[in-house]
Amino acid sequence: MQYRFTKIYEHNIVFWSIQELAEYLINQSNAVVFIDKQVFQDYSSLILKNTNLPYFVMDINEHQKNLSTAEYIWQILISNKITRHHNVIIIGGGVLNDVVLFACSVFKRGLNCISVPTTLLSMVDASIGGKNAVNLNHIKNTLGTLHIPIQNIIVKDFLSTLSKEQLLSGWAEILKVALVKDAQFYNHCIHYLQKNLLPDSDIIKTSIQLKLDVIQNDIDDSNERQLLNYGHTIAHAIEGYFEDQNIYIPHGYAVILGILIENAIAEKLNLLHTSIKNKIEQDLKKYYSYESYPITADVIPILLSKIQQDKKNTTTALRFTLIEDIGKGKTKVEVSTQLIEEVLKGILSE
Ligand SMILES: NC(=O)c1ccc[n+]([C@@H]2O[C@H](COP(=O)([O-])OP(=O)(O)OC[C@H]3O[C@@H](n4cnc5c(N)ncnc54)[C@H](O)[C@@H]3O)[C@@H](O)[C@H]2O)c1
């Protein structure tokens, strides 16, 4: 006899002011805080002044999203005698969230985490849904688990100190989820961006809700959740390439470039109409430029070898998430290496 067990995952997401976060931290015991160095410099006087919680200031970037940093976190947890009765509070962007969540997910078979995202990208995407990862051999997100934080505390006030580039990087994930799920929301965002770089609460909430809608029926990432990988097969290869060069490209900038290249692939497959591809290109090129991240046709072999490492591939085929229209994503599209090469040559030789 075969039994089917139901897994229930809950996402407990609250929207607070910075004062509410400060009060919450004062009232916590049996918890430890990992906080991003920049956030510590800008906000510790507001949020950590009156707490007795032990805190650790982390100065890490994409380059250190790796096993050495995870081990550094494990050593801190051991030397501070952290047990499964403690909560781990993560205050920072997607990089800190990914590596601390990863480290906590395997430490003593799982510590409870509370995620306080401080970048736009981590508010709308990286801290939501429990995926975490570290890079291995400059291959993005090779090691990871699924470990949903017991609470996400979203404090929009943190966005006021983000650079224009970091805000646009976050917008990339908002536009991505809109492009695969909701045409009306996409048009609203493009219109809104003309006047404002700081998203309003409704945009943040809608973006989170769209992500939750996608993952709630496919938490294990076998089908619909792969919609969220749109743009990312190429983006991860681009990030890996820049990491080899020791150059940091914000994740969202790589995602937008990934979207533009993957749309050109969809056009060649007759999946996406040229006029829609061109409209999206026009919309996005108003905001995202790549002078600081030069990438030329001679790196195509490197990109192709990184694309072949993508987690969605089967043993015999390269698989992409593409769009058929604005708001209509399609998962598991098989694409030949030759077609990817042809599209990359067309775009990167321009
Ligand atoms: N797990 C997931 O589901 C998921 C989803 C999307 C992206 N990601 C990952 O997220 C990472 C990117 O995250 P990110 O864009 O947040 O980058 P990040 O964490 O590197 O933060 C970007 C920069 O902003 C600074 N910063 C953070 N908060 C700030 C604030 N409030 N004010 C001023 N500066 C601040 C940080 O110090 C850092 O220099 C990538 O590694 C990506 O792979 C994960």
The ligand as an SDF file (V2000), in Angstrom:
LIG
                    3D

 44 48  0  0  0  0  0  0  0  0999 V2000
   17.4800   32.2520   -2.6470 N   0  0  0  0  0  0  0  0  0  0  0  0
   16.7630   32.8340   -3.5730 C   0  0  0  0  0  0  0  0  0  0  0  0
   15.5950   32.4860   -3.8110 O   0  0  0  0  0  0  0  0  0  0  0  0
   17.3700   33.9610   -4.3500 C   0  0  0  0  0  0  0  0  0  0  0  0
   16.5860   34.6750   -5.2730 C   0  0  0  0  0  0  0  0  0  0  0  0
   17.1740   35.7430   -5.9490 C   0  0  0  0  0  0  0  0  0  0  0  0
   18.5190   36.0730   -5.7260 C   0  0  0  0  0  0  0  0  0  0  0  0
   19.2530   35.3460   -4.8360 N   0  0  0  0  0  0  0  0  0  0  0  0
   20.6450   35.6730   -4.5670 C   0  0  0  0  0  0  0  0  0  0  0  0
   20.7010   36.9430   -3.9390 O   0  0  0  0  0  0  0  0  0  0  0  0
   21.9980   37.4940   -4.1600 C   0  0  0  0  0  0  0  0  0  0  0  0
   21.8830   38.9690   -4.4970 C   0  0  0  0  0  0  0  0  0  0  0  0
   21.3020   39.6330   -3.4050 O   0  0  0  0  0  0  0  0  0  0  0  0
   21.3360   41.2280   -3.2730 P   0  0  0  0  0  0  0  0  0  0  0  0
   21.0460   41.8260   -4.5860 O   0  0  0  0  0  0  0  0  0  0  0  0
   20.5040   41.5820   -2.1290 O   0  0  0  0  0  0  0  0  0  0  0  0
   22.8820   41.5350   -3.0520 O   0  0  0  0  0  0  0  0  0  0  0  0
   23.7600   41.6820   -1.7300 P   0  0  0  0  0  0  0  0  0  0  0  0
   23.2570   40.8500   -0.6360 O   0  0  0  0  0  0  0  0  0  0  0  0
   25.1770   41.4650   -2.1830 O   0  0  0  0  0  0  0  0  0  0  0  0
   23.5980   43.2260   -1.3540 O   0  0  0  0  0  0  0  0  0  0  0  0
   24.0330   44.2060   -2.2600 C   0  0  0  0  0  0  0  0  0  0  0  0
   24.8140   45.3070   -1.5670 C   0  0  0  0  0  0  0  0  0  0  0  0
   23.9010   46.1070   -0.8250 O   0  0  0  0  0  0  0  0  0  0  0  0
   24.4140   46.3460    0.4940 C   0  0  0  0  0  0  0  0  0  0  0  0
   23.2200   46.5840    1.3210 N   0  0  0  0  0  0  0  0  0  0  0  0
   22.3550   45.6890    1.8210 C   0  0  0  0  0  0  0  0  0  0  0  0
   21.3160   46.3080    2.3950 N   0  0  0  0  0  0  0  0  0  0  0  0
   21.5380   47.6380    2.2730 C   0  0  0  0  0  0  0  0  0  0  0  0
   20.8260   48.7870    2.6450 C   0  0  0  0  0  0  0  0  0  0  0  0
   19.6190   48.7240    3.2310 N   0  0  0  0  0  0  0  0  0  0  0  0
   21.3620   50.0130    2.3670 N   0  0  0  0  0  0  0  0  0  0  0  0
   22.5500   50.0940    1.7270 C   0  0  0  0  0  0  0  0  0  0  0  0
   23.2580   49.0480    1.3210 N   0  0  0  0  0  0  0  0  0  0  0  0
   22.7610   47.8210    1.5810 C   0  0  0  0  0  0  0  0  0  0  0  0
   25.2250   45.1350    0.8100 C   0  0  0  0  0  0  0  0  0  0  0  0
   26.2200   45.4240    1.7520 O   0  0  0  0  0  0  0  0  0  0  0  0
   25.8400   44.8150   -0.5680 C   0  0  0  0  0  0  0  0  0  0  0  0
   27.0080   45.5690   -0.7540 O   0  0  0  0  0  0  0  0  0  0  0  0
   22.6430   36.6790   -5.2550 C   0  0  0  0  0  0  0  0  0  0  0  0
   23.6320   35.8430   -4.7140 O   0  0  0  0  0  0  0  0  0  0  0  0
   21.4950   35.8460   -5.8000 C   0  0  0  0  0  0  0  0  0  0  0  0
   21.9450   34.6160   -6.3310 O   0  0  0  0  0  0  0  0  0  0  0  0
   18.6940   34.3130   -4.1380 C   0  0  0  0  0  0  0  0  0  0  0  0
  1  2  1  0
  2  3  2  0
  2  4  1  0
  4  5  1  0
  4 44  2  0
  5  6  2  0
  6  7  1  0
  7  8  2  0
  8  9  1  0
  8 44  1  0
  9 10  1  0
  9 42  1  0
 10 11  1  0
 11 12  1  0
 11 40  1  0
 12 13  1  0
 13 14  1  0
 14 15  2  0
 14 16  1  0
 14 17  1  0
 17 18  1  0
 18 19  2  0
 18 20  1  0
 18 21  1  0
 21 22  1  0
 22 23  1  0
 23 24  1  0
 23 38  1  0
 24 25  1  0
 25 26  1  0
 25 36  1  0
 26 27  1  0
 26 35  1  0
 27 28  2  0
 28 29  1  0
 29 30  1  0
 29 35  2  0
 30 31  1  0
 30 32  2  0
 32 33  1  0
 33 34  2  0
 34 35  1  0
 36 37  1  0
 36 38  1  0
 38 39  1  0
 40 41  1  0
 40 42  1  0
 42 43  1  0
M  CHG  2   8   1  16  -1
M  END
$$$$
